[in-house]
Amino acid sequence: MFYAAWNPPFVVLLWISTVVDWFCARWMHASSSRHTRLAFLFASLGVNLGLLGFFKYSNFLLENFTAAADALGITYAAPSLDIVLPVGISFYTFQTLSYTIDVYRKRMVPWSSPLDFALYVTFFPQLVAGPIVRASEFLPQCATPRRATCSQFGWGMSLFVLGLFEKVVIADGLLAPIVEQVYDTAVLPLDFVAAWSGTLAFAGQIFCDFAGYSMCAIGIAMCLGFTIPDNFRFPYAAIGFSDFWGRWHISLSSWLRDYLYIPLGGSRISNVRTYVNLMLTMLIGGLWHGASWTFVVWGALHGLYLMIERAISGTQVTRLAVWKTTVGKQTLMLGTFAAVCVTWVFFRADDFTEAFSIVRSMFGFAPSVMTTIGTFDVLRSVVPTGCIVIAHWLLRDRTLEDVATKIPAWIISIVLAMMIVTTIMMPGEDRAFIYFQF
């Protein structure tokens, strides 16, 4: 019912994924033939990735085929497909595939209850935007009745309020208008200040938007007695890019690591092969986010960052004592954050013309133009995002639970009450979660 509230016919896709993966896993487990087991795995991969490819990438492939034909001098008028992208299809596709792949690898046995498995596929808190939950993490919880304790329910509601505050107040209320002013309405080229203001605003917006949803999902699940894994661990405090991907969208980065990077060979074969595997994994991660070449470039930049980091790790430069000091660590953290902000331009820009124009402005290579953003808007961008980065640095080695245990309950109550009031009273447009489009 939750998913049907968006578009009822697309519930059929959930049923298809549930039924196909349920039976493929059972038949795979029952067979002693490697070829038969592999055939059932390919059936699961074919159905799930086939649905994902059709709904998410058909228009993209058709547009690129038409462009390639034009480049060869062939006139081809492509039909209009007008395919609607089912919300959350990238998330639940990867989620169900983890089940069949783990059964094929004999890391788990098929679950005995089809109702439990259907609940796993369609669990509504994280169904449409993650976290991507593994079957081995969720299904064992179904073995016993779920009922939240008083403390679990209270903490779950607290996480829900905090996540909603991040989304409605910070992401939508404070930062989204600046991002839209720079990326959607500004006349190119931008000046240095406007380019950085809009990009910093988007860095804060996408974190509060996505981490806010994940926190809401974790909180709601906890209120129902279920535990789902964290998806963010203060990513803007990362020192280096492997550290960043250990903190940002953890459920996706760990999925790509376990089901793509390691099966490709990981870092076990050779340095060249490791670099290829890193780049290929990040390219696919970029394409997972959206059917656009800008997302592919976003993934490629992160792949390049990881390759450079691996190439220089262990060298004399990285062994300098200065990097072990607090100032050195903070410098590396800010450098990582700045490099990540450059990649966010390609994630947010509508096309390469806009993306490269903004990047040139950020590096001071654009023509000198009048500022397109006011002082108040600059502060509205820099201050919230700056506070987010500072908070991440202060909490980088801690958890919210640790922090909460050291704060008196009455202070937490006042803060939560203020968040609720601010969320309710916050003016602005109704904006969907950014990751709904993936």
Secondary structure by P-SEA (a helix, b strand, c coil): ccccccccccaaaaaaaaaaaaaaaaaaaacccaaaaaaaaaaaaaaaaaaaaaaccaaaaaaaaaaaaaaacccccccccccccccaaaaaaaaaaaaaaaaaaccccccccaaaaaaaacccccccccccccccccccccccbbbbcaaaaaaaaaaaaaaaaacccccccccaaaaaaccccccccccaaaaaaaaaaaaaaaaaaaaaaaaaaaaaaaaacbbbbbccccccccccaaaaaaccaaaaaaaaaaccccccccccccaaaaaaaaaaaaaaaaaaacccaaaaaaaaaaaaaaaaaaaacccccccccccccaaaaaaaaaaaaaaaaaaaaaaccccaaaaaaaaaaaacccccccccccaaaaaacaaaaaaaaaaaaaaccccaaaaaaaccaaaaaaaaaaaaaaaaaccccccccccccc
